[in-house]
Amino acid sequence: MDGTRKTDGSQASRWNGPAGHTWVEAQTLLDEMLRPFEDLLVEAVMAEHPGHVLDVGCGTGSTTLAVARRLGPAEQCVGIDISEPMITAARARAEREGARASFIRADAQDHAFEPATFDAIISRFGVMFFNDSVQAFANLRRAARDEARLCCITWRSPAENPFMTTAERAAAPFLPDLPTSRPEEPGRFAFADSGRVHRILAESGWTGIDIRPIDVPCTLPERELVRYFTRFGPLGLILDQADEKTRAQVVETVRAAFDPYVQGTEVRFTAACWMVGARAQSVSAAKLS
């Protein structure tokens, strides 16, 4: 089994608390910054001509709705996320659009999906937070029809994503209690090791595993940069606990650390990610293997 240690509900607490509400409040900013990944996933899944799609870790529903817009009238995309505030926001968006999308507030690791329901399963940065990744992907395999396509995007290593760690590196001298994570713990970089990802998928019943590096240009408005680094990531979790003087020092120092990424009115960076693909092996093929 996967060696990821249990976190005793810490992910549920985090995403149903301040982190989940922060994502809802910054929905427009994050949707635009992550749009290139959404486009990649939508094109990949629609090439399969799916009828029933599952979006894992769907957040506020942007990717779920993007797929739903491309599906026919008899087809549907379902989003699942552990965060109540984000699922509530996603449902409201779908209702406003009249979209053929529905949303489940649950943990995809152990949710009782109807077996053999989905012919495509996608995720935009939503599968790195499972307490037990093998259990989670085995559960998703049971929810998938034979030969269903799995397509996920995950982060590569912190070393390959300096933009993503700029804030915590710059803030560390001021905030000794800044949260840190170990490799393979649930979190942004839990799937940095492609060999580990391959093992997880193989152990949980997926075949045809294809893990390719992708480097994706991303942007966000410079005017939103301070809001971004003070609200998200490890720094966003504890900055509000700092006194006013320390907070001001942190904001000034971290903002300066981002200067290499600022080009006029935009912040530009390259996201180093994995495009993870696999197939749900058919029962007949499994018996022959």
N, C-alpha and C positions, 0 to 999 in steps of 0.2 A: 504493500500500500504506500501511498504518498507520505513522505515524512513531515509534511507541514504540521506544526503543532496546533492544538486547539486554542482558540482565543476566547472561549467562554462568552460568546455573544457580543464581544467588543465591536465587531463590524456592524451588527444590528444597532447597537447603542450609538455608534458614531453616525451612521447614515440616517437614523431617525431623530438625531439631535441636531446640533449646530451645523454639521457638515452638509446634511441633507437640505436644510433650509437655505444655506449659503448657495448651494447649486441652483436652487429654485430662483433665488433672488438675482443670480448672475446668469440666468438661462440664456438670454440673448447673446451675451458676450461669449459664453462657452460654446454655444451652438455654432457661432461664426468661426471661432478659432479652430474647432474640431471638424468643420465642414469638409475638408479634404478627405478625412477618414470615412465620414459618412458616405461621400460620393464613391469611394473605392468599394465599400461594402455593398452599396445598392447595386452598382454595376456587376459585381461578382455574383450576387445572389440572383439578380434578374436574368443573368445568362443561363440559369438553370430552369427558367420558366416555372417557378414554384407556385403551389396553390395555398400552402399553409406555412407561414414563417414564424419562427420564435426568435425574439430579440432578448438576449440575456444581459442583465444589468442595464436595462434600457434607460435608466435615469428619468429625465423629464420628457422622454418620448420622441426626440427629434429623428433618430434613425428609424424607429418603428413607423412613424408617420411618413417618412420619406419612402419606405418600402411600400406602405399601404397605398400611397398615391399611384404607384406603378402597377399594382395588382388589379386584376379584373373584378367585376362585380360579385362573383361567386367565391372570391378568395379573401384571405384575411391575414393580417400580421398581429401577433400577440407579443406584448412586452411584459417582462417580469423583472421586478426589482425589490430589494429588501426594504427600501426607503418609502415610508408612508407619505412624507411631504412631496417627494418627487413623483410618486405614482399619482397622487392627487392632482399635481400640476399636469401630468401627461394626460390623464383622463379629461381634464378641462380643455386642453388643446385639441384632443380628438373630437370632443363634442362641438367645439367651435368650428372645426373644419368639416364636420359630418363625415369623418374618415372611417374606413372599414378597419379599425384597429381597436383592440381591447387590451386591458392591462390587469396584471395580477400582482398584488402585493404579497410576496413570499420569497423565501430563499430557494433559488433554483437547485441548490445542492440536495435538498430532500423534499421538494414539493411533489405532491402526488399527481403528476401529469397523466393524462389519458395516454396509455401506451400507443406507440406507433402512430402518432398524430401529425408530426411535422415533417415536411420534406425539405426544409432548410432551417438551419439554426445559425444565427449570427451574433456577434457581440463587438461593440466598440469600447474597448477598455473596461469590460465588465466582468471578466472571468478571472482576474488576478486576486480576488478577495475571498475566495472560498477557504474555509477552514480545512477541508479535506478535498483536494482537487480531483483525486481519482474517484471518490464517491460522487462528486458533482458531475463529472463528465460521464460516468456510468449511468447516472440518473437521466442525463440529457440523451444518452444513447437509447435508453428505453423509451424516451418520448419521441424519438425519431423513427421514421419509416425506414425500411431497408433501402440502402443506397442514398439516403438523405445526405445533403451537403452540409458540412460544418465550416464556417468561415469566421475567424476572429482576428482582431487586431490587438496586439499587446505591445508594451514597451520593451525595448531591448535594455541594455545595462545602464546604470547611472553614468558610468564613464563615457558612454556614447551619447548621452543626453545632458550635456552640461547646462543647458538652459533650465532644465527641470530641477536642477539641484543648486542653482545659483543663489537663491534666497536663503536656503538653510546653511550653505557654506559661509555666506557673508554675515549671517546673523549669529552664528555659533559662538563667537567670542563674547557676545552680550547676553546670550540665553543658554546657560549651561544645562538646563533641563529640556532643551529642544529634543523632541522625539526622534529616535533613530530606529531603523528596522534592520533586521538581519536578512541575509539572502534566504529566499524561499518562504519567508513569513508572508502572510496575506498583505498585499499592498501593491503600490504602483509597479515595482520591479520584481514581483514574485515570479514572473515568467521570463526573466532576462536570459536564463540558460536554455537555449533551444533543445539541448539534449534532454533536459528534465521535462520540458514540454512534450517532447516526443514520447518519453516513457509514460507520462501521465495519460496521454491519449491512447497509447497501445494497451496499457493495463486496463483501461476503462472501456475497451471494445471498439475503438475506432481504427480504421485501416486507411490505406492510401494517404498517409500523413505527409503533408508538404509544408515545410516551414521556411519561408523566404524572407530575407531582410528587405525592408523598404525604407527609404529616406524621404520624408514628406515635408515640403516647405509649408510653414504655418505663419500666420500673422495675427496681431491684435493691435488695436489702436494704442498709441503711446499714452494717450490721456487715461487709459484704463489700466496702465501697468501697475501703479501703486495699489489700486483696488485688487488687482489680480494677486500680487504676491503677499499682500497682508490678509487675504481671505482663504487662500488655498494652500495645500501641502502642509508639511510639518510646521512651518512658521505660522500659518493661519490658525492652527489648532491652539497655540498658546500665546500669541502676541497680545491678545486682550488681557492676559494676566499680568503683563509687565506694567511697571509704573510709567507715568507720563514721560519722564526724562529718558528712560531706557527705550521706550517705544519710539520716541523721536530720533534717537541715535540709530536704532535699528532701521527705521524707514529711510533715513538719509544714506546710511551705509549700503543698504541693499539696493536702493535705487541707483546709486553710483555703480554698483557691481553689474547692473544690467546695461550699462552704456554701450558695450560692444554690440548689443543686439538692436539698438535704436537707430533707425534710419528715417530721419525726418519725423513724420507724424505716425510712423508705424514701428512696431516691434516685430522683427523677423527672426525666425529660428528654424532649424531643421530637426524634425522629430525622427529619431532612429527607432524603428519598430519592427515587429515580426508580423507578417501576414500568414496566419496559421490556417491551413486547410486540411480536411479529412473527410472520410466517408463512413457512413454507418454500414458495416458489413452485413450482408444478407444472411439470414439463418442458414440457407442452403450452402452458401459459400463457407460459412463457419464450420459446418459439419464436414466439408470436404478438406478443410485445411488441417 
